Structures are given as structure tokens and as C-alpha cells.
Amino acid sequence: MQSPLWTLCRNWIAVLLLTVVVPALAEDTGRKVPVIDQVDQAVSKLVDKNVVAGAVTLVAEDGKLVHLSAVGKADLETNKPMTRDAMFAIASMTKPISATALMTLVEEGKVNLDDPVSKYIPEFADVEFDGKKLEKPITLRQVLTHTSGLGGDQRVVKSLENQGKILADRPLYSVPGTKWQYSPGLNVIGRVIEVASGQPYGDYLQEKIFTPLKMNDTTFAPTEQQKPRIATLYALDKDSGELKPSSSWIGNVKTDPYPNPSAGLYSTASDLFRFYQMMLNGGFLGDTKILSRDSVAELTTAQTPDEIVTGFTPGNRWGLGYCVIREPQGVTEALSPGTFGHGGAFGTQSWGDPEKGRVYLLLVQRSNLGNSDGSDLRKDFQNAANTALSK
């Protein structure tokens, strides 16, 4: 285990490096970038096996980019190659970003994590479980840790205000605080952001996170200029064994035009690197401050008790909108205790490892992959990077 002094010094070095390194990632300009051959080989094997059509992978260490690569195809029908600046629907990787936005309001004193949800969405005052009124109200902390008892689909209908009322009327899966149930709770948080800030949720994220961090390709509604860079979503045809174009409400602006705090963002490897490096730095990126170190620690520290089993892989607990690795094993064996992040429905993965000072990003577009958090693709990518960097 590295000393706190070394970790602090390394983070300050990372801040300085980012003022030079990160701007070079803004576009796929063709300039030379570092590539770890073992990572490309590991991912390419699964491209060859039709697990995914293509992928963008990024690894950073101590704030410095050590790997950024694109393999395979962004679109099979047109034979379009994957590029480093490709855009992806990141699905539930949206959740930690929403939680981080809420924490800016906590710092401003406009929100308390232990506030009852009903303070912002009055309909939650009448929530019942098994026909009985709750003894204690559902809190924002419970919503952020998926222990609120909420469950079911994560779509947003008409508006976050309307969706808040829908969720308040939805039967609970369990007594709040007793079980972990993956939920649309971050959609509740999106509405709380609107009420507490007085701004639409999407506008607030743009002002407080995307613009300051220069995340210029992170959006709920890609522009006409951005659309050609979006990687095609595929599903595996089990009869033919081939990848076929797929569709989903996630990221579909035509069917679901409302910004979705649980699943709605598109982004790129470069943008997500900026976000996760900010978190590893303790809330800073260069001269830009998003949060205090204490707030970052609150978000990324396990909040759920040991007796509550959380997540989609063994050995983790839940922070505030973030999964936190407690005991690395299996698919997470390359990560350190305290690593935080989140996966997405289409196989995407984003993780920050504070002990090793690393960011791991895996971007693909594959539905019906099963448990993407436990996928061989994720495991092989992380293991290859860790092995190469540990030599």
C-alpha cells in the first residue's frame, strides 16, 4: 500500500500533467498516441470472435495517457473502422455523473444527502410498502445507493417531474435500507437537481460538469455533426452467430427525448478520461475545480453495510452512484480495493483506481451481452493493461 504522502504528491503531479496531456485527446486527429499492444491483442481476439464489432480502450496512469486505441469496426455494413473519437451510448455510466452533479448542490448547501426524497418530490411522502406507510421516509442517500426499495424500468416519461410522480406511485421491492436493488433511483436524483437548482437537469450538468471539464462530446442529444461518429449498436444473432444491428430506448432521442439521469448520455473515451481523472485528482482537473476532496471521498466510499450484497460481481459495495470494489476477485482481480466506477448496458466500463492512479475505459456497443460487468471482455482488457503496466 502506498503512503498517503506519495498518493498526494502523485495527484498533484497528475494535475500538472493533465494541463498538457488532456487537450491532445480532444479529437481523433491522427497524431501519434501510446498503445499497449497486449490490450489491443486481448480486445481484438474478442472482436474476431464476434463478441463486439469494435472497441475503443483507454488507460491512464498518474494522469498520463498510456494507452488509447480503436480496434474493429464502428459499423459493419459500411465497413467503417472504429476511431479513437467515436461516440458511444454509455447507458448506466451516466449514473455516477448524475450523482457527482448532485454533490455540487450538497457543497452549496442546497441539498443534504440524508434529506427525505419527499422534500423535493412531495408525492414520496405517501409511499407505502406492502400496504403500510413507511416508518421512516426514503432518503437521497438510499436512492443513491440503490437501497431505497425502488425498482423497475429506468425510462423517463415526458419529464423528470412527471417521472418522479410515477416512481413515487410504483410499488417498492423492499423496505428501504434493507436490501440492494438496482433501480431508477438516479432519475429521482435528476429531479432533485432540478428542484434544488431551479434549472433543467441537462442544463445543470452542462454548466457544472461538461463545460468546465471541456467534455465537448458528452451529451444527451448528439448534434448532426456528432452523429456520424456514433458507433452502431449490435446484438448477437444466436442462430447465425453473427452480429446484427440492434435498437434500444437507451440513447434513442426519437422515442425518449428527455435527458435521462440513469442512462441517457453519449460520450467519448477522451471526455470520460477527463471526468474520471478529475475524480482521481480529488475534484480537480488542471485549474478547474468541480468538487472538494471530501465530496469525492463521500461519493466513492462504500456506503452500504457488509451484510447487504450489492452489484453484479462479487466483492463490491456501493458508494453514492458509484460501485466501489472492496475485495478484487475474478473479473475485478486487476483492480485495487477502493476502485470506483460503473458499467453500462451495452458493455461499456469506466473505473478509477486510486491506489494505482489509473483510469480504465472500455467503450463498445453490444446489447444482449448478458452481465457486462462480469464479461470476459472487461476482464481481459483490465488484466492485459495491468500486466503490461506492472512489468
C-alpha angles and dihedrals in degrees: 000000000000119000121259089241092056091046091051093048092047092052092053090050088050091054091054093046092051093061086066105028105043100056088060090064097060096100139016092249098159094249116144114274129177119268129190104217093206090058093050091048093050094049095041090057090061091045088054090051091054093246088129134000094228144332145209115215129187132183126181130183126196090350093305123115109240099166136020119159144152122209133178126006135323088201124016098195094058094032089236111170121233112253132202091245095051116137123231137191098242095192111186092011080083090073099075090048090054091048090050090052090053090052090060087062090048089055090051090054093243095113135033117204091224094051115122112253087234090071087072102022106036094195089071089071088077099048115135137190119213090347095308130105114250117261089217126026122248109262132211089245090058091049091051093050096045091243096112095099091245119133144152133077122352102217124128115227118204096324143346089257090057093042091053089059091047092052092047088057095046115104114254120243094214144352107290113262096021105085142021113242120169103239151167088258093126088064086061088052090051090058091046088055090054094049096044097043100035089228134104110268095243093049091050093054090048092052099041103034119007100046097042092047092043091237090162096165098048110101147135091226117037115215125237087259092053099043096079088061095056112112114232118253114237138188127197115251101220093202098052099024089228130125113250129189110268137191137213140173087240108101092359104135092185096058098025108029096161119097106257116210091197101048117350110103132107117201147154135238091253094052094046090049089058091051097047093042088054088054093048089049091057098258100321135103112184106308093341119102119197100163142357120260089249091056092049089050091051092051095047101039117097109260101176120087122249093251093062112081111218140185137009099287130047124261102038139109131193130260124184102306091331132094110230122205109227102168113018112221140143109351091011097047093113092057129083127238107272095035109146134198146095144251131225136226093251096056098270119145134191124181138168118202109198095186094055094029092234139143118204119193126179118180122186136140110227127135124195089036090133117221098006091184088062097040125134087231092062093043095048093047095050094042093050092050093046094048093049094047094044094061 
